[in-house]
């Protein structure tokens, strides 16, 4: 009997991964609906606070410390950006390029791995996640991306590992149980076209990981990407499930999604944000997520201009409208909200005021590097 029970447990946890991947994710279960809505959905529901890379203004991004701080500070969702190791494991880094957020450049044992690659139209020289196994990645330690603006976060440099998507799910499930509230996940599939070209497609690995965890089978998951083809593939494989939304991220109006550019297509983000383009997005996604300055642009003097029609147009197309990213340092704020303390100074009051200005557009959610400030803006 013990042997049978052990086999069943293994099948339900690890062995299940391979079978679900082969089935394209068809075994995913989703009995629970979303626990939270958004202002634009009507009924006075509060907009969702998405912890951008965790509490990345206060801890090195995409670490368990960053996610723990975000959850403690009231985030509704935490964001893992997902990339793939050489041996096919999904880990949380903002992009494939490791130089800016790990200590890899100071590791002589990896000096020979230095390379030059073009990813999503940008050429980098340094170290890349797909040239490392998970075991090698685990020897690295996270560092603060912008230490000049975030010295408080930089004091944690070298303390924390790079974590896998599976580790993040387990951690969020544990934190949810401890906090007594549902905490959603808002994973981004990063550079899908690039990883597919490298023989490491992300999507089926991602489906398998979701299916292997009870938490992600039942609780909210909002899947995001700047690309188009991968979201369509996700929708085709997962269908429309009660606990899953798809978010089409939008970049600068003149830019093209990386997969469109790789295929020599002409579609730009600006075209995607027209009424016709938004209707096309609604055929496969639930959310459109433009940068803040496409909703309320900056004038030449750095102050806010009048809002565009994008938020209203998105709602008219049947989409939720969520935006990225609010940051609490003066250098990132509109001039309306900056203090006199200097470019790199933290300005919590200014950040809360800026978020509140954008929330007047009846947004359904927003990303912030400092979830405590996002929570304060939402809760008043």
Long-range contacts (C-beta under 8 A, 24 or more apart in sequence): 13-212, 14-212, 16-208, 16-211, 16-212, 17-208, 17-209, 17-211, 17-212, 18-208, 20-207, 20-208, 20-211, 20-212, 21-204, 21-205, 21-207, 21-208, 24-204, 24-207, 24-237, 25-204, 25-207, 25-208, 25-210, 25-211, 25-237, 25-238, 26-237, 27-211, 28-207, 28-210, 28-211, 28-217, 28-238, 28-241, 29-211, 29-217, 29-218, 30-217, 30-218, 30-241, 30-242, 30-243, 30-244, 31-217, 31-218, 31-242, 31-243, 32-218, 32-219, 32-220, 32-242, 32-243, 33-242, 33-243, 34-184, 34-220, 34-242, 34-243, 34-245, 35-182, 35-184, 35-219, 35-220, 36-76, 36-182, 36-184, 36-220, 37-364, 38-320, 38-322, 38-363, 38-364, 38-365, 39-359, 39-362, 39-363, 39-364, 40-311, 40-315, 40-320, 40-321, 40-362, 40-363, 40-364, 41-320, 41-364, 46-378, 46-379, 47-322, 47-359, 47-363, 47-364, 47-365, 47-366, 47-378, 48-76, 48-77, 48-184, 48-322, 48-364, 48-365, 48-366, 49-74, 49-75, 49-76, 49-77, 49-365, 49-366, 49-368, 49-371, 49-374, 49-375, 49-378, 50-75, 50-76, 50-77, 50-78, 50-79, 50-186, 50-322, 50-324, 50-365, 50-366, 50-367, 50-368, 51-75, 51-77, 51-78, 51-79, 51-367, 51-368, 51-371, 52-79, 52-324, 52-325, 52-367, 52-368, 52-369, 53-79, 53-81, 53-94, 53-369, 54-78, 54-79, 55-369, 55-370, 55-371, 55-372, 56-145, 56-153, 56-369, 57-150, 57-153, 57-327, 57-328, 57-329, 57-346, 57-369, 57-370, 58-150, 58-152, 58-153, 58-370, 59-153, 59-156, 59-160, 60-101, 60-142, 60-143, 60-144, 60-145, 60-153, 60-156, 60-157, 60-159, 60-160, 61-94, 61-101, 61-142, 61-144, 61-145, 62-92, 62-93, 62-94, 62-101, 62-142, 62-162, 62-163, 63-142, 63-160, 63-161, 63-162, 63-163, 64-160, 64-161, 64-163, 64-167, 64-168, 64-171, 65-156, 65-159, 65-160, 67-168, 67-171, 67-172, 67-175, 68-171, 68-175, 69-371, 70-371, 71-172, 71-175, 71-179, 71-183, 73-370, 73-371, 73-372, 73-375, 74-371, 74-372, 74-374, 74-375, 75-183, 75-371, 75-374, 75-375, 76-183, 76-184, 76-365, 77-183, 77-184, 77-185, 77-186, 77-220, 77-222, 77-365, 78-168, 78-172, 78-183, 78-184, 78-185, 78-186, 79-185, 79-186, 79-187, 79-188, 79-367, 80-165, 80-168, 80-185, 80-187, 80-188, 81-187, 81-188, 81-190, 82-165, 82-187, 82-188, 82-189, 82-190, 82-202, 82-206, 83-129, 83-130, 83-190, 83-191, 83-195, 83-202, 84-129, 84-130, 84-195, 84-200, 84-202, 84-205, 85-129, 85-130, 85-132, 85-133, 85-134, 85-137, 86-130, 86-131, 86-132, 86-133, 86-200, 87-133, 87-134, 88-200, 88-205, 89-134, 89-164, 89-205, 90-164, 90-165, 90-166, 90-202, 90-205, 90-206, 90-209, 91-129, 91-134, 91-137, 91-162, 91-163, 91-164, 91-165, 92-162, 92-163, 92-164, 92-165, 92-168, 93-129, 93-162, 93-190, 94-145, 94-190, 95-119, 95-120, 95-190, 95-191, 96-128, 96-129, 96-130, 96-190, 96-191, 96-194, 96-195, 97-124, 97-126, 97-127, 97-128, 97-129, 98-126, 98-127, 98-128, 98-129, 98-132, 98-140, 99-124, 99-126, 99-127, 100-145, 101-142, 101-143, 101-145, 102-127, 102-140, 102-141, 102-142, 102-143, 102-162, 103-140, 103-141, 103-143, 103-157, 103-158, 104-140, 107-139, 107-140, 110-136, 119-191, 119-194, 120-191, 120-193, 120-194, 120-226, 120-258, 121-258, 121-261, 130-195, 130-198, 130-200, 134-164, 137-162, 138-162, 148-344, 149-329, 149-331, 149-343, 149-344, 150-329, 165-206, 165-209, 166-209, 166-212, 166-213, 169-209, 169-213, 169-215, 169-216, 170-213, 170-215, 172-215, 173-213, 173-214, 173-215, 176-215, 176-219, 182-219, 182-220, 183-219, 184-219, 184-220, 184-221, 184-222, 185-216, 185-219, 185-220, 185-221, 185-222, 186-221, 186-222, 186-223, 186-224, 186-247, 187-221, 187-223, 187-224, 188-223, 188-224, 188-225, 188-249, 189-223, 189-224, 189-225, 189-227, 189-230, 189-234, 190-225, 191-258, 192-225, 192-227, 192-229, 192-230, 192-258, 192-259, 193-227, 193-229, 193-230, 193-258, 193-259, 193-262, 194-258, 197-262, 202-230, 203-230, 203-233, 203-234, 203-237, 207-237, 207-238, 217-243, 218-243, 219-243, 220-244, 220-245, 221-245, 222-246, 222-247, 222-287, 223-247, 224-248, 224-249, 224-287, 224-289, 225-249, 226-250, 226-251, 226-257, 226-258, 227-257, 227-258, 227-259, 227-260, 228-257, 228-259, 228-260, 228-267, 229-259, 230-259, 231-284, 231-285, 232-284, 235-284, 235-285, 245-286, 245-287, 245-320, 246-284, 246-285, 246-286, 246-287, 247-285, 247-286, 247-287, 247-288, 247-289, 247-322, 248-272, 248-281, 248-285, 248-287, 248-288, 248-289, 249-289, 249-324, 250-288, 250-289, 250-290, 250-291, 250-294, 251-291, 252-291, 253-294, 273-310, 273-313, 274-313, 275-313, 275-316, 275-317, 278-313, 278-314, 278-316, 278-317, 278-319, 279-317, 281-317, 281-319, 282-317, 282-318, 282-319, 285-319, 286-319, 286-320, 287-319, 287-320, 287-321, 287-322, 287-364, 287-365, 288-314, 288-317, 288-319, 288-320, 288-321, 288-322, 289-321, 289-322, 289-323, 289-324, 289-367, 290-321, 290-323, 291-323, 291-324, 291-325, 292-323, 292-324, 292-325, 292-326, 292-358, 292-366, 295-321, 295-323, 295-358, 295-361, 295-363, 296-357, 296-358, 296-361, 298-334, 298-335, 301-335, 302-334, 302-335, 303-334, 303-335, 303-336, 304-334, 304-336, 304-357, 307-361, 311-361, 311-362, 311-363, 315-362, 320-364, 320-365, 321-361, 321-362, 321-363, 321-364, 322-363, 322-364, 322-365, 322-366, 322-367, 323-358, 323-363, 323-365, 323-366, 323-367, 324-366, 324-367, 325-366, 325-367, 325-368, 325-369, 326-351, 326-354, 326-355, 326-358, 326-366, 326-367, 326-368, 326-369, 326-370, 326-373, 326-374, 327-351, 327-368, 327-369, 327-370, 328-369, 328-370, 328-373, 348-373, 351-377, 352-376, 352-377
